[in-house]
Amino acid sequence: MNLGRKQVRAILSLLADPDADIADIVRSKLFTMGEPAVREVLDAAPVGSPAQREAGRILLCLKEPPLESQFRNLQKRAGGDVDLETASFTLARLEYPALDVQRYRNRLNKMAEDLAPAIAPDDHPLRIIQTLNQYILDLQGFRGQKNVPVGPAASYMNRVLDRKTGLPISISALYIFLARRLDLPILGVGMPVHFIVKYKTKDGMEFLFDPYNKGQLLTANECAEYLSRFDVAFDPSMLCRSSDRHMLTRMMFNLCAAYRNQKDARKVDVLQRLVRILLKRHPLQE
């Protein structure tokens, strides 16, 4: 498609917009316009400008395999699991096809760098948990998304990082991403109706806590009491570690529910196909 000069100028301006919401909308829109439109914008962009870098990156995104192929090729780890961070950003391309994944990885890297001096290898787990909570929740301002309609943004990790709010599993995933950069043994715990994490020491001690609810420490009895409010009978196995594959699948089920609420049948259908791809060779055991 041929763009008018006015439209090209508008796109160039918006591609460099500091508002992440606006920039994401423009990137996705330009992506859907196709390669000719992207090349037109790229040719008009000042050399070395943010708009030129963005248009060039979108052009590369257009050459990437379809999302279903990307899911088939997700990097495998020991035991046949997927890498949650890579997979969650791949999933975000359903809504944000021109997503700049490295920008979000850099943000996570910076957060881990900020945290590193405050955490010593021999610190007690409770002190480490307190340090994480103070940095992520108090200093950075992340919080659980509550008392508002839950849309897809609460499940996409790029939007969780932009908006600093999300579902229990999304806020828990943020803790896990940072913990892995810091070599901290923090694992996901996929209880029915809620998601938390635990710090598991080398000698087997476990400290359960809830990133979604201000990092509150929990006992197994408190978890059982919480589940009883939903008429769910507690079993100790509910506090076992959730694999990355299980976490990703749960995120996708949450997205299916959000898109059903928006009556977006196409995205629900795509998500269901992606779930089938994800579980074809590795059905969930949890």
SVG drawing of the C-alpha trace seen along z (x, -y; Angstrom):
<svg xmlns="http://www.w3.org/2000/svg" viewBox="-18 -16 45 52">
<polyline fill="none" stroke="black" stroke-width="0.4" points="0.0,0.0 1.2,-3.6 1.1,-6.0 0.7,-9.7 3.3,-12.1 1.2,-13.2 0.6,-9.6 4.3,-8.8 5.2,-11.8 2.6,-10.8 3.9,-7.3 7.5,-8.5 6.5,-10.8 4.5,-8.1 7.1,-5.4 9.3,-7.4 6.5,-8.3 7.6,-7.9 4.2,-6.6 4.5,-2.8 0.8,-2.3 0.9,-4.7 4.1,-3.2 2.8,0.3 -0.3,-0.5 1.6,-2.2 4.1,0.7 1.3,3.2 -0.6,1.2 2.5,0.7 3.2,4.4 -0.3,5.2 0.2,2.8 2.9,5.1 6.4,4.9 5.8,2.2 4.4,-0.3 7.2,0.5 9.8,-0.1 8.2,-3.4 8.4,-4.5 12.0,-3.2 13.1,-5.1 11.6,-8.3 13.1,-8.0 16.1,-10.2 19.3,-8.1 20.1,-6.9 16.7,-8.1 14.6,-6.0 11.9,-5.8 14.4,-4.3 15.5,-1.7 11.9,-0.8 10.9,-0.5 14.0,1.6 13.1,3.9 9.5,4.2 10.8,5.2 12.8,8.0 9.7,9.1 7.8,9.5 10.4,12.0 10.0,14.2 8.1,17.5 4.3,17.5 3.5,17.6 2.5,21.3 5.9,22.1 7.6,20.1 5.7,22.1 6.9,25.3 10.4,24.1 10.5,22.8 13.8,23.4 13.8,26.6 15.5,27.0 16.4,30.1 13.5,32.4 11.6,31.1 10.4,27.9 10.2,24.6 11.8,21.4 9.1,19.3 10.6,15.9 11.2,16.6 7.8,18.3 5.9,15.6 7.3,12.9 6.7,15.1 3.1,15.4 2.8,11.6 3.3,11.5 -0.3,12.6 -1.4,9.1 1.9,7.2 3.4,8.8 6.1,6.1 7.1,6.4 10.7,5.3 11.5,8.3 15.1,7.1 13.8,3.9 11.9,5.8 14.8,8.2 17.0,5.1 14.6,3.8 14.6,7.0 18.4,7.1 18.6,3.6 16.2,4.5 18.4,7.5 21.5,5.3 19.8,3.0 19.0,5.8 22.3,7.7 24.2,5.5 21.5,5.8 21.5,9.6 24.3,11.7 24.6,15.5 24.5,16.3 21.5,14.1 18.6,15.8 15.8,16.6 13.4,14.4 15.7,11.4 16.0,12.1 12.3,12.2 11.9,9.0 14.6,7.3 12.7,8.5 9.4,7.3 10.8,3.9 12.4,3.4 9.7,4.8 6.6,3.7 7.6,0.7 10.4,-0.9 9.3,0.2 5.6,0.0 4.4,3.3 1.0,4.5 -1.7,7.1 -4.5,6.0 -7.6,5.9 -11.2,4.6 -11.1,3.9 -12.2,5.9 -9.3,8.2 -8.3,7.8 -5.5,9.5 -3.0,6.9 -2.8,8.4 -1.4,11.6 1.1,10.3 4.4,9.8 5.4,6.7 2.2,5.0 2.8,6.1 6.2,4.5 4.7,1.3 1.7,1.0 3.3,2.5 0.3,4.6 -1.1,8.0 -2.6,11.3 -1.1,13.4 0.8,15.6 2.1,12.6 3.5,10.9 4.9,14.2 6.6,14.6 8.3,11.3 9.8,12.5 10.9,15.7 12.5,13.9 14.5,11.7 15.4,14.7 16.9,16.6 19.1,13.7 20.2,13.6 20.6,17.4 17.9,17.5 15.8,20.7 12.4,19.2 9.8,21.4 6.2,21.1 3.4,22.7 0.2,23.2 -2.5,23.7 -6.1,24.0 -7.7,20.5 -4.4,18.7 -0.7,18.6 2.1,18.0 5.9,18.7 8.2,20.4 11.9,20.0 13.4,23.5 16.8,23.9 19.4,26.5 18.5,28.4 14.8,28.5 13.4,25.7 10.5,23.9 9.2,20.4 5.9,19.7 4.9,16.2 2.4,14.3 3.7,11.6 0.2,10.7 -0.7,9.8 2.2,7.6 4.6,10.5 2.8,11.9 4.5,15.0 2.2,18.0 2.1,21.3 0.6,24.5 -2.3,24.1 -3.0,20.6 -3.0,21.9 -5.5,24.6 -7.7,22.0 -7.6,19.8 -8.6,22.6 -11.5,23.6 -13.1,20.2 -13.6,21.6 -14.7,25.1 -11.4,26.6 -10.1,29.4 -6.4,28.9 -3.7,31.4 0.0,30.9 0.8,31.7 -0.9,28.3 2.3,26.7 4.7,28.5 6.7,26.6 4.9,25.7 6.9,26.3 7.4,23.4 5.2,25.3 2.4,25.5 2.8,21.7 2.7,20.8 -0.4,22.9 -2.1,21.3 -1.3,17.9 -2.8,18.9 -6.0,20.2 -6.3,16.8 -5.9,15.1 -8.6,17.3 -11.0,16.2 -10.1,12.5 -10.7,12.7 -14.0,14.6 -15.1,11.8 -14.2,9.4 -16.0,11.8 -12.8,12.1 -13.3,15.6 -10.4,15.4 -7.8,14.9 -9.5,17.6 -9.1,20.0 -5.5,19.1 -4.7,19.6 -6.4,23.0 -4.3,24.1 -1.1,22.8 -2.1,24.8 -2.5,27.9 1.0,27.4 2.5,26.8 1.0,29.9 1.2,32.2 4.4,34.0 4.4,32.9 0.9,33.3 0.6,31.6 1.2,34.0 0.4,31.5"/>
</svg>
